[in-house]
Amino acid sequence: MALSDPALGELVDRFGISTQFYDWKGRHTQVGEQTVIAILAEFGVDASTPERARAVAQRVRDDHWRRIVQPCVVLRAGQEGRIDVHVPAGAPVSLRIVGEDGNDHLPWQVDNWNPDRPIDGRMIGEATFGIPGNLPLGYHELIVTIGTHDADGSEADGGIHTTATSTIIVTPNRVGLPRRMGASRVWGYAAQLYSVRSHHSWGLGDLTDLADLCTWSASQGAGYLLTNPLHAAEVAGRMEPSPYLPSSRLFVNPIYIRPELIAEYHDLDQYDASLIESLRTTTLDDDPQALLDRDRTWQAKSQALELIHRVDMSASRRMAFTAFRVARGRRLEDFATWCLLSELHGSDWHDWPAELHDPHGAAVARVRREHADRIDFHMWLQWIADQQLSTVQSSGTDAGMPVGLICDLAVGVNGSGADAWMLNGLFAREMNVGAPPDPFNQAGQDWGQPPMRPDVLEQMAYAPLREMVSSALRHAGGVRIDHIMGLFRLWWVPRGLGPRHGAYVRYNHEAMVGVVALEAYRAGALVIGEDLGTVEPWVRDHLASRGILGTSIMWFETGPDGRPKQPQQWREHAMSSVTSHDLPPTSSYLRGDHVELRDRLGLLTESVDEERENARRERETWLASLRQQGVLEADEDDPEQVTLAMHTLLTRTPSKVINATLTDAVGDPRTQNLPGTEDEYPNWRVPLSGPDGEPVYLEDLYSSDRAARMAKVLRG
């Protein structure tokens, strides 16, 4: 439906709300006015009536002139910029830029005359300045100094000046591929770490298992290992199983720590060492096929870690811990404080006493003093996790991987968690991120994550994004950004309306992509964007122009006629694979198990017979294509052979990065995640298994003929 008032149209343009879109069937769809008004409310805009919308629209127009200078300007290397400064009419103003290196750079005034404007009872003028194009890459401070004058021209207020600041961010034009990767293509595995257990794990795969998996993958010829997000989860109460719904994207989940590899473990007395081994045995299930239990693992492992934390560290270890605390700064202390408060009051900070909602308030400061030892424990956990994560990356690169570990960056966070508390005000609290209906999720998706407000991101000079990316790349050779469209737009779903009744909200993609590029460039890292689903071609072109790889999934690589693309038609600047963690393993897909599962759970909006026929037709089309390409024998339909043929086809594409899931390598038929479900399916709790349902441990991979056959195909 069309918006009822022009002022409402002005406001949706100002705040980047799209009122129309094309759905997955190509149908033009209008966003409801109720949705628009609800989203505007998250920006502090009351547009509930035409009169209020008009009043707010005028206020928003004037806000541009009330602000001395915009909070942030993002430029590309070599690009000159402009910035407007608003001052009392006739007041002198000067600008200087202090670079990261401490050197000064001087902007110059540009002829750009605008008439003075009355704002809040006084006349405000606008001056425009040029920003030099020779600024180095990095984050620089622009300082604006305004001197006020009386009517006779003398300096007013005894020479008092007004100052304001802005951040100038200079980003690289392209990220480029890691130097060690060169011009050659790399292949690697995608693994859900929690599911890859060894016989030394505590019920879940951990960072030591990940290091060993890197070493084994490198021995097979892999150039990287992609893992699920390792973001921090809850430390009290039920732990959210989804790694894509974390408490914080800035820190690591300590459930992945291997206690026995902490230096102080070896200084335990015999009693405590035996107690820790007893705790480990409580995490081992009598039924190896049982679902993974994070809560049981964390309950046991946290007790073990507390015992180790009590052991005195050597002087050098204490100094290293102190250096880590200094480097991670106030954010680490805030996170550790959230962990403590969640242990005291529950994991949802909205349920805490109101005085504890402000992380920098007096009540929280008092708690920090009273519980300093426990806060130290949670900071220590992050230090230990950081150390073990660094071992993962070195294990891969030392074994010859040109990239090493690729970490996954989730699209959002749990609104009740640490980031939402630490970064209070950044998130739109009454909204969830999701996705409109698509072929695999025909009711749409609500991911239960509050979106970041684009206006607050700009006010914070994109510091939260910078921290997220740099945290992901601390000990990694690359980062995969889940739903990279989130740097361009996100589907905001007003709570209570359902995912069908959302709308796209735009972000400053030039700034967001630029910050990602800058952090990756400085880390010498590879960036892969998950750009599946409804993505305009210009978005993929923009990402490719910045050196960010896209994502290609075989099942979706079809032409307008629905037939599979020829291998040479696939994208070069992409990570290409047959399937992903959000899709069934290939053997399961070939059997049509996904249709039966979704029908059983009531997730289909089309008839099951129609879905079965579509799946059969798709399967036959792909089998015919594989035979036409000469990678599958005419009468061959064995699931393993078809899976290998599909991966052979990957090696014939021009894609810079190709990927195989570890589930396909071992023939696991169960999907790790079924989007659109919560309790209906055991998402993120399925252990790695073989075709017969028997568990596959890390040690089993070393002698797996099936995995060896997959690696041989991927080596080409």
HELIX and SHEET records of a PDB file:
HELIX    1   1 PRO A    6  ARG A   14  1                                   9    
HELIX    2   2 GLU A   33  GLU A   42  1                                  10    
HELIX    3   3 PRO A   50  ARG A   66  1                                  17    
HELIX    4   4 ASP A  157  GLY A  159  5                                   3    
HELIX    5   5 LEU A  193  SER A  195  5                                   3    
HELIX    6   6 LEU A  207  SER A  219  1                                  13    
HELIX    7   7 PRO A  254  TYR A  256  5                                   3    
HELIX    8   8 PRO A  259  LEU A  261  5                                   3    
HELIX    9   9 ALA A  263  ASP A  267  5                                   5    
HELIX   10  10 GLN A  270  THR A  281  1                                  12    
HELIX   11  11 ARG A  294  HIS A  309  1                                  16    
HELIX   12  12 ALA A  315  HIS A  345  1                                  31    
HELIX   13  13 TRP A  349  ASP A  351  5                                   3    
HELIX   14  14 ALA A  354  LEU A  356  5                                   3    
HELIX   15  15 ALA A  362  GLU A  370  1                                   9    
HELIX   16  16 ALA A  372  ASP A  398  1                                  27    
HELIX   17  17 ALA A  418  MET A  422  1                                   5    
HELIX   18  18 PRO A  454  GLN A  459  1                                   6    
HELIX   19  19 ALA A  463  ALA A  472  1                                  10    
HELIX   20  20 ILE A  484  LEU A  487  5                                   4    
HELIX   21  21 PRO A  499  HIS A  501  5                                   3    
HELIX   22  22 HIS A  509  ALA A  523  1                                  15    
HELIX   23  23 PRO A  537  SER A  545  1                                   9    
HELIX   24  24 MET A  554  PHE A  556  5                                   3    
HELIX   25  25 PRO A  567  GLN A  569  5                                   3    
HELIX   26  26 THR A  586  ARG A  591  1                                   6    
HELIX   27  27 ASP A  593  ARG A  600  1                                   8    
HELIX   28  28 VAL A  608  GLN A  628  1                                  21    
HELIX   29  29 PRO A  639  THR A  651  1                                  13    
HELIX   30  30 LEU A  662  VAL A  666  1                                   5    
HELIX   31  31 LEU A  698  TYR A  702  1                                   5    
HELIX   32  32 ASP A  705  ARG A  715  1                                  11    
SHEET    1   A 2 GLN A  20  TYR A  22  0                                        
SHEET    2   A 2 HIS A  28  GLN A  30 -1                                        
SHEET    1   B 5 CYS A  72  ARG A  76  0                                        
SHEET    2   B 5 HIS A 161  THR A 171  1                                        
SHEET    3   B 5 GLY A 138  GLY A 147 -1                                        
SHEET    4   B 5 VAL A  93  VAL A  98 -1                                        
SHEET    5   B 5 ASP A 104  HIS A 105 -1                                        
SHEET    1   C 3 GLY A  81  PRO A  88  0                                        
SHEET    2   C 3 ARG A 122  ILE A 131 -1                                        
SHEET    3   C 3 TRP A 108  VAL A 110 -1                                        
SHEET    1   D 3 GLY A  81  PRO A  88  0                                        
SHEET    2   D 3 ARG A 122  ILE A 131 -1                                        
SHEET    3   D 3 ARG A 117  ILE A 119 -1                                        
SHEET    1   E 8 LEU A 526  GLY A 529  0                                        
SHEET    2   E 8 GLY A 478  ILE A 481  1                                        
SHEET    3   E 8 GLY A 404  LEU A 409  1                                        
SHEET    4   E 8 TYR A 224  THR A 227  1                                        
SHEET    5   E 8 VAL A 186  ALA A 191  1                                        
SHEET    6   E 8 VAL A 657  THR A 661  1                                        
SHEET    7   E 8 ALA A 574  SER A 577  1                                        
SHEET    8   E 8 GLY A 550  ILE A 553  1                                        
SHEET    1   F 2 HIS A 231  ALA A 232  0                                        
SHEET    2   F 2 SER A 248  VAL A 252 -1                                        
SHEET    1   G 4 GLN A 445  GLN A 449  0                                        
SHEET    2   G 4 MET A 431  ALA A 435 -1                                        
SHEET    3   G 4 ARG A 489  PRO A 494 -1                                        
SHEET    4   G 4 ALA A 503  ARG A 506 -1                                        
END                                                                             
